[in-house]
Amino acid sequence: MDETHHCQPQLVGATGDLYQGSIAETAIKEAALWSDSLESSLSPTKRSQIQNECNYFKSAQWSPDGTTILTSSADNTLRSFILPADLLTPPHPQQLQPYAVHRSPEPLYATAFHPSYNLQEPSTCLTLASPRSLPIRMSSPFTADRILASYPLVSPTTEAWIAPHSLLFNAQEVKTFFAGSESCVSVFDVNRDGDGPVTRMHTTPSRRGGAAAQGQGMKGIVSALGMSSEGMLAAGTYSKWVGLYDGFGRGGNAGVFSVGTEDEVERGGGITQVLWSVCGRYLCVVERASDGVGIWDIRGTGKRLACLRGRNARTQQRLSVEVMGGEVWAGALDGVVRVWEGLGMVEGVMDPSWEFRAHEDAVSSTTLHPSGSVLATCSGQRHSYPPIRQVVDLDSESDSDSSSSSSSSSMNSQSSISGSSQRPPHLTDNNLKLWAF
């Protein structure tokens, strides 16, 4: 493996220490950017106590026009970073700050950009998010905490809220999007605010006629969705099955196969990504708790072609992978980004072509700018801080008789947060970084 690759990237932007620390600490730092109150910065469901978990980045993705990065963090918040026009102009690295934040009362399972996203046309700047036990939400990176539309997904038998684990816009019909849930892929119309899905595609075998009646089905949570350039929808599940649907996801079931294996390298804990090659022939199947990435020749032999080993991702946390051209990029638990070149050119086991150290903690997302010239990585994983003093309930403070006493109490609360906090027992690196080639 060539560790001195001629394209070693240069760090051009980073959030620095803005999100280093616990959720409560980073809330105070972020509130200072906009002079917000501590009350509005802390999670509305946990204002009465300090949140001791590290505020690590869970995911990051580029907008289709390459101007915006959307991140999801452990504090149930989406952050929109609009890239500065002089990003590639020294001095480096530049300090990255969020343009807007969208706080959710519940954890977020999946996010997606509208495929027509264009920063020059604000009406197209839309994003989707699926919070737990709530409808799917549509928002804009220009407006903080404002929901533009919602799309409920409810169980027809129990009437309980269903939170999709995967979201994907239809490449052919941009007004529709797919949502993957338990043994089902639902199709929504973005113009029907407040309405449920227009159709549901159940992935389980059926007793009725059709391909599913012959056993071509799969059970489990649809945790990953991907559309090929030829209109083939791939749906992956935590139960290690992949289903293929033609006609841009609106046609019939073209096949189902299992990615389960006894191989120590590839064996994982469920599919988290399905990524197509540009030509639409090869499908990369990414699993959590796996040191490999499986490559399947869908249009050719229909069988496993290769395994990319050495990923170093033995964790239940999602560590995302990127496919660009004939290369596969993946972050790892050791903070290293590894690159495999020659996708589809080699059969059998493939080792990384080159690598570089990007972070001092797990790299949760590795995503390339649409032009391929800038790489975005984000890092962090769950660490617990030692127990620290509780913050005075902010709602109670607002109802106190003495405004001066309330102000003093709030100041002491903020002081106790920074003064009594300690570092977790492990090295942490909660950062968003941009790399240029």
NORWOCOR-V597428 format. One record per helix or strand of 2 or more residues. SS is the DSSP state (H for helix, E for strand). FROM is the first residue (numbers start at 1). TO is the last residue. If there is no record, write none. Layout:
BEGIN
ss:SS from:FROM to:TO
ss:SS from:FROM to:TO
END
This chain:
BEGIN
ss:E from:10 to:14
ss:H from:23 to:34
ss:H from:38 to:41
ss:E from:53 to:54
ss:E from:57 to:62
ss:E from:68 to:73
ss:E from:77 to:82
ss:E from:94 to:95
ss:E from:100 to:103
ss:E from:108 to:113
ss:H from:122 to:124
ss:E from:127 to:131
ss:E from:136 to:139
ss:E from:147 to:151
ss:E from:166 to:169
ss:E from:176 to:182
ss:E from:184 to:189
ss:E from:199 to:202
ss:H from:211 to:214
ss:E from:221 to:227
ss:E from:233 to:237
ss:E from:241 to:245
ss:E from:253 to:258
ss:E from:271 to:276
ss:E from:282 to:287
ss:E from:292 to:297
ss:E from:304 to:309
ss:E from:321 to:324
ss:E from:327 to:331
ss:E from:336 to:341
ss:E from:348 to:350
ss:E from:354 to:357
ss:E from:363 to:368
ss:E from:374 to:379
ss:H from:394 to:398
ss:H from:403 to:420
ss:E from:432 to:436
END
